[in-house]
């Protein structure tokens, strides 16, 4: 208890801390392998060694994020006297009753536990990357499917906008979208009715001087969120309407449910105006989330558009047109399901790209919060003492690398199995 741990002892304790994750992984693999013939493409993944390895790595971090509160040994934000830049396995100085005895992976330059910050960083990353990627796919699919199927001016206009975003340097785009000057700038929708003095009062939030209605305005990230977050509602509504168009009762029920729940979530996520407080997103998180969706959506659009342009010439599409099926039904229920293989593979790869983007944002100090345990911010913190105390930067870097590696291997396994169909 009074001595620092050996490397072997550190490894043993780390393995013991992850015991809930090992149990969850074993249970997941046991059930999945037992019923793999009934689980479609997911079940076929367990016929691919590469896919299984990737899936194991990804699920390790997913379960770590879910069980982080049980795995961490200290509060990831807490600072401990005498633990600044301490090496791996250092005994906690003046430990109180109930405290864990050691800093398993050492302390950082602010005397915080590196192990706990690495574990909690998985939750920070995995609470953003998959959701942001899903929103990007909703935007890309909603625009890419009609662009590829209908073509013409719609395709030309949407492709031009996508290429415009893709032509802009990504890092510079991130800087523009998350810097305080852009975030805090509000566009006044009634500025034509304001005098110069009143407009300045609005921007200074002095609505008593300028008038409340005239001062109504939205920041640029909020406007982008208002635009991008509406696409999942549009996609699901059109999807269900096309599927149940001939059954008005079920169509109205399903579409009405999507609109009620979707607009409720939309008001909270985009405008932080949920009266029940169920849906909300902190300003910094909203900025990062919108930035990631905005950058990824054009690429998804181009992928979906290309797949749809290839599939719309297939015989089953012509058969659907002969039967008199509507265009939206053919697009969403004939073509899109046949594109699921490449899209699932790209989804896994894109989560990896998003993880790297989030790490890049955190590294440049543009992440969720300055003291956030997300891996990018932690790497940036550890970079300041990298020559003397490399563990503070190396540990989160290895975690980030392993998650991206797992996602790439998982995508390779899914691609391999989807090609066999």
Secondary structure, DSSP 8 states (H G I E B T S, - for coil): --S---HHHHHHHHHHHTHHHHHHHHHHHHHHHHTGGGSHHHHHGGG-HHHHHHHHHHHHHHHHHHTHHHH-SS-TT---TT-TT--TTEE-TT--TTS-SEETT-B-TTS-BHHHHHHHHHHHHHTTHHHHHHHHHHHHHHHHHHHHHH-HHHHHHHHHHHHHHHTS-HHHHHHHHHSHHHHH-EEETTGGGS-HHHHHHHHTT-HHHH-TTTT-EEEHHHHHHHHHTTHHHHHHHHHHHHHSTT-HHHHHHHHHHHHHHHHHHHHHHHHS--TTSSS---HHHHHHHHHHHHHHHHHHHHHHHHHHHHHTTSHHHHHHHHTT--HHHIIIIIIHHHTHHHHHHHHHHHHHHHHHHHHHHHHTT-SS-TT---HHHHHHHHHTTTTT-THHHHHHHHHHHHHHHHHHHHHHHHHHHHTT-
